[in-house]
């Protein structure tokens, strides 16, 4: 039995199957055995002289079947029949058949039994030498298939069942008839027999004639295990469909690429991608500024060929870094500490190295600054050195400062909102969208698992997971600058370019240490820091002479000179970030 969506088995079989059947015929004709001694043994088994089937199809599609097996000469010790309970069907499904009302009888002293063995019902009948015939009867449900709509609009049911199947002995002749409901207008009666893999047409099949009012068939000898399958169609209004289809779980089924499932997944991907894009544009895109870029800082002419660095509106390096990338980074905290030193609130003192290979260390000493401190700056200074004159060792600074880093970041986020550069705190915005993304991810994974287990929409589940991943990805870009913030960002881009390109020889010599020092914290955030530390070296007014206290904010041992600054400064920045964020 091989029912599929095309129930009508055609006379022209697949080329490979016909070739295989033909080759088998040639081997048999030449006297060779394809299965060795087994077939020879089968040939010696007594054969049934006749196999007669009488069947009746009910209006509900169920079939009552009675198989009569007759013996004229020689009776086998037993007859076994394996009736299929399942069959592969298209699109990762299986047809299931229900067998009931099994009855076995005979005219001799027979014993019988039957039991399910996997996808088969196995009937065993033990015979004695006086037995001349046995009858196996059963009722089958599931062999009435939905054939669809005919050309004239009639819904059709196709009855298809192997009336001979799985018999352990050969039969010399087979005949059968299938009665139908009186009103049934059956059509397309056909019969195929032979091996399960490559059946051919029966000797004859008919139905709806004077001699054969019901579907009937006749066939010649069949060897053990071969099938005789009859098939015909009737209006569904006369014979109901009772096919039992079970869907199989496979990865191929779960992630089906059939047009419906593929198009659904592609549509969801396009719609979901556009939705995420629209959300990002609406919520994460900066408000365009209608004003010119806000001037953050610039080099203002002070005389012929000289300039000085002036910061506008009190912009601090920490604010600059936060506006630039929408987050408070380690570099922003480090630049803030160095800016506090340049502005006179802290003094950095480089300690003499214990040995030539010992790492550098420094102290921070709290001093009286030249201006007021913002809340996050005051938190930092109080953590580093709570009282004026207090000294803190940089190598041990993590113990006192690391615990307040979270507070500093929070105060800095509040600061950029209070200044009108963001409508909401960037960290809160990121967290809110990240939470939405993770919720979408968890739900999409759950949907994927459900779709894979219960449906063929696995590709749709993958798309849902991908869309959730997109939401997670764009969550980090959702902080949105206001128009004022956008103007400041444009000004920062201009300042970054100026810091990278400003001619260093335009800094007035008498103010070089002070002016270049003021640039350094901004250069840490915006780039070009190495350029400006080297500028301090080049501004040395007494090369070759130790400069331990030439800079107001950075003291060093007595033999130290400005030429040592680039290496020492890089080491200081790296140590600060490691101690503050590594809790060292």
C-alpha positions as CSV (number, residue, x, y, z in Angstrom):
1,X,0.0,0.0,0.0
2,X,1.4,3.4,-0.9
3,X,-1.4,6.0,-0.6
4,X,-0.2,9.6,-1.2
5,X,-1.6,12.8,-2.3
6,X,-1.8,11.2,-5.8
7,X,-4.0,8.2,-5.0
8,X,-4.2,7.1,-8.6
9,X,-1.4,4.6,-9.2
10,X,-0.5,4.8,-12.9
11,X,0.4,2.0,-15.2
12,X,3.7,3.5,-16.1
13,X,6.0,2.9,-13.2
14,X,9.2,4.8,-12.4
15,X,12.0,3.8,-14.8
16,X,14.3,2.6,-12.1
17,X,11.6,0.4,-10.5
18,X,10.7,-1.1,-13.9
19,X,14.4,-1.8,-14.6
20,X,14.8,-3.4,-11.2
21,X,11.8,-5.6,-11.7
22,X,12.9,-6.5,-15.2
23,X,16.4,-7.4,-13.9
24,X,14.9,-9.6,-11.2
25,X,12.8,-11.4,-13.9
26,X,15.9,-12.1,-15.9
27,X,17.7,-13.6,-12.9
28,X,14.7,-15.8,-12.1
29,X,14.5,-16.9,-15.8
30,X,18.1,-17.9,-15.8
31,X,17.6,-20.0,-12.6
32,X,19.5,-17.7,-10.3
33,X,18.3,-16.8,-6.8
34,X,18.5,-13.2,-5.6
35,X,18.1,-14.3,-2.0
36,X,20.0,-17.5,-2.0
37,X,18.7,-20.5,-0.1
38,X,15.8,-18.6,1.4
39,X,13.8,-18.4,-1.9
40,X,14.6,-22.0,-2.7
41,X,13.2,-23.0,0.7
42,X,10.1,-20.9,0.0
43,X,9.6,-22.7,-3.3
44,X,9.4,-26.0,-1.4
45,X,6.7,-24.7,1.0
46,X,3.2,-25.9,0.2
47,X,1.3,-23.2,-1.7
48,X,-2.3,-22.1,-1.3
49,X,-4.3,-23.3,-4.3
50,X,-6.6,-20.3,-4.1
51,X,-6.8,-17.0,-2.2
52,X,-10.4,-15.6,-2.2
53,X,-11.2,-12.2,-0.7
54,X,-14.7,-10.9,0.0
55,X,-14.8,-7.3,1.3
56,X,-17.4,-4.7,2.0
57,X,-16.9,-0.9,2.3
58,X,-19.3,0.9,4.6
59,X,-20.6,4.4,4.2
60,X,-18.2,5.4,7.0
61,X,-15.2,4.2,4.9
62,X,-14.5,1.2,7.1
63,X,-13.8,-2.1,5.3
64,X,-14.8,-5.6,6.4
65,X,-12.5,-8.1,4.9
66,X,-12.6,-11.9,4.8
67,X,-9.7,-13.8,3.3
68,X,-10.2,-17.5,2.5
69,X,-7.0,-19.5,1.9
70,X,-7.6,-22.9,0.3
71,X,-5.2,-25.9,0.0
72,X,-5.6,-28.8,-2.5
73,X,-2.4,-30.7,-2.0
74,X,0.0,-30.2,0.9
75,X,-0.7,-28.2,4.0
76,X,1.9,-26.0,5.6
77,X,2.4,-26.4,9.4
78,X,1.5,-22.7,9.8
79,X,0.4,-19.6,8.0
80,X,1.6,-16.2,9.1
81,X,0.2,-12.9,7.8
82,X,1.7,-9.5,8.5
83,X,-0.8,-6.7,8.0
84,X,0.6,-3.2,7.8
85,X,-0.6,-0.7,10.4
86,X,1.4,2.3,9.0
87,X,2.7,3.6,5.7
88,X,4.9,6.5,4.7
89,X,3.0,9.5,3.3
90,X,4.1,12.8,1.7
91,X,5.4,15.8,3.6
92,X,6.7,14.1,6.8
93,X,3.5,12.2,7.6
94,X,2.4,8.6,8.1
95,X,-0.9,7.0,7.3
96,X,-2.1,4.9,10.3
97,X,-4.5,2.0,9.9
98,X,-6.7,0.6,12.7
99,X,-7.4,-3.2,12.6
100,X,-10.2,-4.6,14.7
101,X,-12.7,-7.5,14.9
102,X,-10.0,-10.1,13.9
103,X,-11.5,-13.6,13.5
104,X,-9.7,-16.7,12.3
105,X,-11.5,-20.0,11.5
106,X,-10.8,-23.2,9.5
107,X,-12.1,-26.6,8.8
108,X,-9.4,-28.5,10.7
109,X,-7.9,-28.5,14.1
110,X,-6.3,-25.1,13.9
111,X,-4.9,-22.8,16.6
112,X,-4.5,-19.1,16.0
113,X,-3.2,-15.9,17.6
114,X,-2.5,-12.4,16.7
115,X,-0.6,-9.4,18.2
116,X,0.8,-6.1,17.1
117,X,4.6,-6.1,16.3
118,X,5.6,-2.5,15.7
119,X,3.8,-1.2,12.7
120,X,2.3,-4.6,11.8
121,X,-0.5,-6.8,13.0
122,X,0.9,-10.4,12.9
123,X,-1.6,-13.2,12.6
124,X,-0.3,-16.7,13.1
125,X,-2.4,-19.8,12.3
126,X,-1.1,-23.3,13.0
127,X,-2.7,-26.0,10.8
128,X,-3.0,-29.8,10.9
129,X,-2.8,-32.0,7.9
130,X,-6.6,-32.3,7.6
131,X,-7.1,-28.5,7.1
132,X,-8.2,-27.6,3.6
133,X,-9.0,-24.0,4.1
134,X,-8.8,-21.2,6.6
135,X,-10.5,-17.8,6.8
136,X,-9.0,-14.6,8.2
137,X,-11.4,-11.8,8.8
138,X,-10.8,-8.3,10.1
139,X,-12.1,-4.7,9.9
140,X,-9.8,-1.9,8.8
141,X,-10.2,1.9,9.3
142,X,-8.0,4.5,7.7
143,X,-8.0,3.2,4.1
144,X,-10.5,5.7,2.8
145,X,-8.5,8.7,1.6
146,X,-9.4,12.3,0.7
147,X,-8.8,12.5,-3.1
148,X,-9.9,16.2,-3.3
149,X,-12.3,17.7,-5.8
150,X,-13.0,16.2,-9.2
151,X,-13.3,18.2,-12.4
152,X,-17.1,18.5,-12.0
153,X,-16.7,19.8,-8.4
154,X,-17.5,16.5,-6.6
155,X,-15.6,15.7,-3.5
156,X,-14.0,12.2,-3.9
157,X,-12.9,9.4,-1.5
158,X,-10.4,6.9,-2.7
159,X,-10.5,3.4,-1.2
160,X,-7.1,1.7,-1.4
161,X,-6.1,-1.4,0.5
162,X,-3.8,-4.4,-0.1
163,X,-6.2,-7.3,0.1
164,X,-3.3,-9.7,-0.1
165,X,-0.3,-8.7,1.9
166,X,2.4,-10.2,4.1
167,X,1.3,-13.8,3.6
168,X,4.0,-16.3,4.4
169,X,3.1,-18.8,1.7
170,X,2.7,-18.5,-2.1
171,X,-0.8,-18.6,-3.7
172,X,-1.6,-20.2,-7.1
173,X,-4.5,-17.9,-7.9
174,X,-6.2,-14.9,-6.3
175,X,-9.6,-13.4,-6.8
176,X,-11.7,-10.9,-4.8
177,X,-14.6,-8.5,-4.8
178,X,-15.3,-5.4,-2.7
179,X,-18.9,-4.6,-2.1
180,X,-19.9,-0.9,-1.8
181,X,-22.9,0.9,-0.5
182,X,-25.8,0.5,-2.9
183,X,-25.8,4.1,-4.0
184,X,-22.0,4.3,-4.4
185,X,-21.0,5.5,-7.9
186,X,-17.5,4.2,-7.9
187,X,-15.0,4.9,-10.7
188,X,-11.4,4.3,-11.7
189,X,-11.2,0.7,-10.5
190,X,-7.6,-0.6,-10.7
191,X,-5.5,-3.4,-9.3
192,X,-1.8,-3.8,-8.9
193,X,0.2,-6.8,-7.7
194,X,3.7,-8.1,-7.2
195,X,6.5,-6.8,-5.0
196,X,5.8,-4.0,-2.7
197,X,8.5,-1.9,-4.3
198,X,7.5,-2.4,-7.9
199,X,3.9,-3.7,-8.4
200,X,2.4,-4.3,-11.9
201,X,-1.1,-4.6,-13.1
202,X,-3.2,-7.5,-12.0
203,X,-4.4,-10.1,-14.5
204,X,-7.8,-8.3,-14.6
205,X,-9.8,-5.8,-12.7
206,X,-13.4,-4.6,-13.3
207,X,-16.4,-2.9,-11.7
208,X,-19.7,-1.4,-12.6
209,X,-20.4,-4.1,-15.3
210,X,-23.1,-6.7,-15.5
211,X,-20.7,-9.5,-14.6
212,X,-18.9,-7.4,-11.9
213,X,-21.2,-4.8,-10.4
214,X,-18.7,-4.2,-7.6
215,X,-15.0,-3.7,-7.9
216,X,-13.4,-7.0,-8.4
217,X,-10.0,-8.5,-9.5
218,X,-8.3,-11.7,-10.5
219,X,-4.6,-12.5,-10.5
220,X,-2.2,-15.3,-11.2
221,X,0.3,-16.9,-8.8
222,X,1.9,-14.7,-6.2
223,X,4.9,-15.6,-4.1
224,X,5.1,-15.2,-0.4
225,X,5.2,-11.6,0.8
226,X,3.8,-10.1,-2.4
227,X,0.8,-7.8,-2.5
228,X,-2.5,-7.4,-4.4
229,X,-3.8,-3.8,-4.0
230,X,-7.2,-2.7,-5.2
231,X,-8.1,1.0,-5.6
232,X,-11.2,2.8,-6.7
233,X,-12.9,6.2,-6.0
234,X,-16.4,7.2,-5.0
235,X,-18.2,10.4,-4.0
236,X,-17.4,11.4,-0.4
237,X,-21.1,11.9,0.1
238,X,-21.5,8.1,-0.4
239,X,-18.3,6.8,1.2
240,X,-16.8,9.0,3.9
241,X,-13.1,9.8,4.3
242,X,-11.5,8.1,7.4
243,X,-7.8,8.5,6.7
244,X,-5.7,8.7,9.8
245,X,-2.7,11.0,9.2
246,X,0.1,11.3,11.8
247,X,2.7,14.0,11.4
248,X,6.3,12.9,12.0
249,X,8.7,15.2,13.8
250,X,11.9,15.7,11.8
251,X,14.2,18.7,11.4
252,X,13.2,18.8,7.8
253,X,9.6,19.0,8.7
254,X,10.1,21.5,11.5
255,X,12.1,23.8,9.2
256,X,10.1,23.2,6.1
257,X,11.1,25.3,3.1
258,X,7.8,24.7,1.3
259,X,6.5,28.0,-0.2
260,X,4.0,28.7,2.6
261,X,6.6,28.4,5.3
262,X,9.4,30.0,3.5
263,X,7.3,33.0,2.4
264,X,5.9,33.4,5.9
265,X,9.4,33.5,7.3
266,X,10.7,35.9,4.7
267,X,7.7,38.2,5.2
268,X,8.2,38.2,9.0
269,X,11.9,39.0,8.5
270,X,11.1,41.9,6.3
271,X,8.3,43.2,8.5
272,X,10.3,42.7,11.7
273,X,13.4,44.2,10.3
274,X,11.5,47.3,9.1
275,X,9.7,47.6,12.5
276,X,13.0,47.5,14.4
277,X,14.5,50.0,12.0
278,X,11.5,52.3,12.4
279,X,11.7,52.0,16.2
280,X,15.4,52.8,16.2
281,X,14.8,55.8,13.9
282,X,11.9,57.1,16.1
283,X,13.5,56.5,19.5
284,X,17.3,56.2,19.0
285,X,18.0,58.8,16.3
286,X,19.2,62.1,17.7
287,X,17.0,65.1,17.3
288,X,18.4,67.2,14.5
289,X,19.8,70.5,15.6
290,X,18.6,73.6,13.8
291,X,21.4,75.7,15.2
292,X,25.1,75.8,14.3
293,X,27.4,73.4,16.2
294,X,27.9,74.4,19.8
295,X,31.4,75.6,20.4
296,X,32.8,73.4,23.2
297,X,36.4,74.7,23.2
298,X,38.7,76.4,20.8
299,X,42.1,78.0,20.4
300,X,41.6,81.7,20.6
301,X,44.1,84.2,19.2
302,X,46.0,86.1,21.9
303,X,48.5,87.9,19.7
304,X,50.3,87.7,16.5
305,X,50.7,84.0,15.7
306,X,49.8,82.9,19.2
307,X,46.6,81.2,20.7
308,X,45.3,80.0,23.9
309,X,42.9,77.1,24.7
310,X,39.6,78.2,26.0
311,X,36.7,76.0,27.1
312,X,33.2,77.4,26.5
313,X,30.4,77.2,29.1
314,X,32.5,75.2,31.5
315,X,32.3,71.9,29.5
316,X,34.2,69.2,31.4
317,X,36.0,66.2,29.9
318,X,33.6,63.7,31.5
319,X,30.7,65.5,30.0
320,X,32.4,65.6,26.6
321,X,33.0,61.9,26.7
322,X,29.5,61.1,27.8
323,X,27.9,63.2,25.1
324,X,30.3,61.7,22.5
325,X,29.4,58.1,23.0
326,X,26.3,58.2,25.2
327,X,28.0,56.3,28.1
328,X,30.3,57.0,31.0
329,X,33.5,55.1,30.1
330,X,36.7,54.4,32.1
331,X,38.4,57.0,30.0
332,X,35.8,59.6,31.0
333,X,36.5,59.0,34.7
334,X,40.3,59.0,34.1
335,X,40.1,62.3,32.1
336,X,38.0,63.8,34.9
337,X,40.6,63.0,37.5
338,X,43.4,64.5,35.4
339,X,41.3,67.5,34.7
340,X,40.8,68.0,38.4
341,X,44.6,67.9,38.8
342,X,45.1,70.5,36.0
343,X,42.4,72.7,37.6
344,X,44.2,72.6,41.0
345,X,42.0,70.3,43.0
346,X,44.6,67.5,43.1
347,X,48.3,67.3,42.8
348,X,49.9,64.2,41.2
349,X,53.3,63.2,42.5
350,X,55.4,60.5,40.9
351,X,57.2,58.5,43.4
352,X,60.8,57.4,43.0
353,X,61.1,53.9,41.6
354,X,62.3,51.3,44.2
355,X,64.4,49.6,41.5
356,X,65.1,50.1,37.9
357,X,62.4,47.6,36.9
358,X,59.8,48.4,39.5
359,X,56.5,49.8,38.2
360,X,55.8,53.5,38.7
361,X,53.5,54.7,41.4
362,X,52.0,58.1,42.3
363,X,50.2,59.9,45.1
364,X,47.2,62.2,44.8
365,X,47.2,65.1,47.2
366,X,44.0,67.2,47.7
367,X,44.6,70.9,47.1
368,X,42.5,74.0,46.9
369,X,41.2,74.3,43.3
370,X,40.5,77.4,41.3
371,X,36.8,76.8,40.6
372,X,33.8,75.0,41.9
373,X,33.2,71.3,41.6
374,X,30.3,69.6,39.9
375,X,28.6,66.8,42.0
376,X,30.3,63.9,40.3
377,X,33.7,65.7,40.5
378,X,33.2,66.3,44.3
379,X,32.3,62.6,44.8
380,X,35.6,61.6,43.0
381,X,37.7,64.1,45.0
382,X,36.2,63.1,48.3
383,X,36.8,59.4,47.5
384,X,40.4,60.0,46.5
385,X,41.4,62.4,49.3
386,X,38.6,63.4,51.7
387,X,40.5,66.3,53.3
388,X,42.8,69.0,52.1
389,X,46.4,67.8,52.3
390,X,45.4,64.1,52.3
391,X,47.5,61.9,50.1
392,X,46.3,58.7,48.4
393,X,48.5,56.1,46.7
394,X,47.5,55.4,43.2
395,X,48.3,51.7,43.5
396,X,45.9,51.5,46.4
397,X,43.2,53.9,45.1
398,X,40.8,51.2,44.0
399,X,39.8,50.3,47.5
400,X,38.5,53.8,48.1
401,X,37.4,55.0,44.7
402,X,36.0,51.8,43.0
403,X,33.0,51.7,45.4
404,X,31.8,55.2,44.3
405,X,32.4,54.7,40.5
406,X,28.7,53.7,40.1
407,X,27.7,56.9,42.0
408,X,30.0,59.0,39.8
409,X,28.5,57.5,36.7
410,X,25.0,58.0,37.9
411,X,25.7,61.7,38.8
412,X,27.3,62.2,35.4
413,X,24.3,60.8,33.6
414,X,22.1,63.1,35.7
415,X,24.3,66.0,34.7
416,X,24.0,65.5,31.0
417,X,20.2,65.3,31.3
418,X,20.1,68.4,33.6
419,X,22.1,70.3,30.9
420,X,19.5,69.4,28.3
421,X,21.7,67.2,26.1
422,X,19.5,64.1,26.6
423,X,15.8,63.8,27.5
424,X,16.4,60.7,29.6
425,X,19.5,59.1,31.2
426,X,21.4,57.2,28.5
427,X,22.0,54.2,30.8
428,X,18.3,54.0,31.7
429,X,17.3,54.1,28.1
430,X,19.7,51.4,27.2
431,X,18.6,49.2,30.1
432,X,14.9,49.7,29.3
433,X,15.5,48.7,25.6
434,X,17.8,45.9,26.6
435,X,15.2,44.5,29.0
436,X,12.7,44.7,26.1
437,X,15.2,42.9,23.9
438,X,15.8,40.1,26.4
439,X,12.1,39.7,27.0
440,X,11.6,39.4,23.2
441,X,14.5,37.0,23.0
442,X,13.1,34.7,25.7
443,X,9.7,34.8,24.1
444,X,11.1,34.2,20.6
445,X,13.1,31.2,21.8
446,X,10.0,29.8,23.5
447,X,8.1,30.4,20.2
448,X,10.9,28.7,18.3
449,X,10.8,25.6,20.5
450,X,7.0,25.4,20.2
451,X,7.0,26.0,16.4
452,X,9.7,23.4,15.9
453,X,7.9,20.7,18.0
454,X,4.4,21.3,16.9
455,X,4.5,22.9,13.4
456,X,6.5,23.3,10.2
457,X,7.2,27.0,10.9
458,X,10.7,26.5,12.4
459,X,12.1,29.1,9.9
460,X,9.6,31.6,11.3
461,X,10.8,30.8,14.8
462,X,14.4,31.5,13.7
463,X,13.3,34.8,12.2
464,X,11.6,35.8,15.5
465,X,14.9,35.0,17.4
466,X,16.8,37.1,14.9
467,X,14.4,40.0,15.3
468,X,14.8,39.8,19.1
469,X,18.6,39.8,18.5
470,X,18.2,43.0,16.4
471,X,16.3,44.6,19.2
472,X,19.1,43.7,21.6
473,X,21.6,45.1,19.2
474,X,19.9,48.4,18.7
475,X,19.1,48.8,22.4
476,X,22.7,50.1,22.9
477,X,22.0,52.8,20.3
478,X,18.7,54.0,21.8
479,X,19.9,56.9,23.9
480,X,18.7,59.9,22.0
481,X,20.4,63.3,22.1
482,X,18.2,66.4,22.1
483,X,18.7,69.1,19.6
484,X,21.1,70.8,22.0
485,X,22.9,67.5,22.5
486,X,23.2,67.1,18.7
487,X,24.7,70.6,18.4
488,X,27.2,69.8,21.1
489,X,28.1,66.6,19.4
490,X,28.8,68.5,16.2
491,X,30.9,70.9,18.1
492,X,32.9,68.0,19.7
493,X,33.6,66.5,16.2
494,X,35.0,69.9,15.2
495,X,37.0,70.1,18.4
496,X,38.5,66.7,17.9
497,X,39.7,67.8,14.5
498,X,41.2,71.0,15.9
499,X,43.0,69.1,18.7
500,X,44.4,66.8,16.1
501,X,45.6,69.5,13.7
502,X,46.3,72.7,15.7
503,X,49.9,73.8,15.1
504,X,51.8,73.4,18.3
505,X,54.1,76.3,17.7
506,X,51.1,78.7,18.0
507,X,51.0,78.2,21.8
508,X,52.6,81.1,23.5
509,X,55.9,80.0,25.1
510,X,55.3,81.8,28.4
511,X,52.0,80.0,28.9
512,X,52.8,76.7,27.1
513,X,52.8,74.5,30.3
514,X,49.4,75.8,31.4
515,X,47.7,75.9,28.0
516,X,48.9,72.4,26.9
517,X,48.0,71.0,30.3
518,X,44.5,72.2,29.9
519,X,44.2,70.4,26.5
520,X,45.4,67.1,27.8
521,X,42.2,65.8,29.6
522,X,40.2,66.7,26.4
523,X,42.8,65.0,24.2
524,X,42.4,61.8,26.4
525,X,38.7,61.7,25.5
526,X,38.8,63.0,21.9
527,X,42.1,61.6,20.8
528,X,45.6,62.9,20.0
529,X,46.8,62.6,23.6
530,X,50.3,61.5,22.6
531,X,50.6,64.6,20.4
532,X,50.0,66.9,23.3
533,X,52.2,65.2,25.9
534,X,55.0,65.5,23.3
535,X,54.1,69.1,23.0
536,X,54.8,69.5,26.7
537,X,58.2,67.9,26.1
538,X,58.9,70.3,23.2
539,X,57.9,73.3,25.4
540,X,60.7,72.5,27.9
541,X,62.4,75.9,28.4
542,X,65.5,74.3,29.9
543,X,66.3,71.0,28.1
544,X,68.7,68.8,29.9
545,X,67.9,70.3,33.3
546,X,65.7,68.3,35.7
547,X,62.0,69.5,35.8
548,X,60.5,67.8,38.8
549,X,58.1,70.7,39.6
550,X,57.8,72.6,36.3
551,X,54.2,71.5,36.0
552,X,51.8,72.8,38.7
553,X,49.8,69.6,38.7
554,X,52.5,66.9,38.2
555,X,55.5,66.6,40.5
556,X,58.2,64.0,40.1
557,X,61.5,62.9,41.6
558,X,64.5,65.3,41.5
559,X,66.2,63.8,38.5
560,X,63.0,63.8,36.4
561,X,62.7,65.9,33.3
562,X,59.8,66.6,30.9
563,X,61.2,64.2,28.4
564,X,60.1,61.5,30.8
565,X,56.5,62.7,30.7
566,X,55.1,60.7,27.8
567,X,56.0,57.3,29.2
568,X,55.0,58.3,32.7
569,X,51.7,59.8,31.6
570,X,50.8,56.7,29.6
571,X,51.6,54.5,32.6
572,X,49.5,56.8,34.9
573,X,46.5,56.6,32.6
574,X,46.7,52.8,32.2
575,X,47.2,52.4,36.0
576,X,44.3,54.6,36.9
577,X,41.9,52.8,34.6
578,X,43.1,49.4,35.9
579,X,42.8,50.4,39.5
580,X,39.5,52.1,39.2
581,X,37.7,49.5,37.2
582,X,39.7,46.4,38.1
583,X,39.2,47.1,41.9
584,X,43.0,46.7,42.3
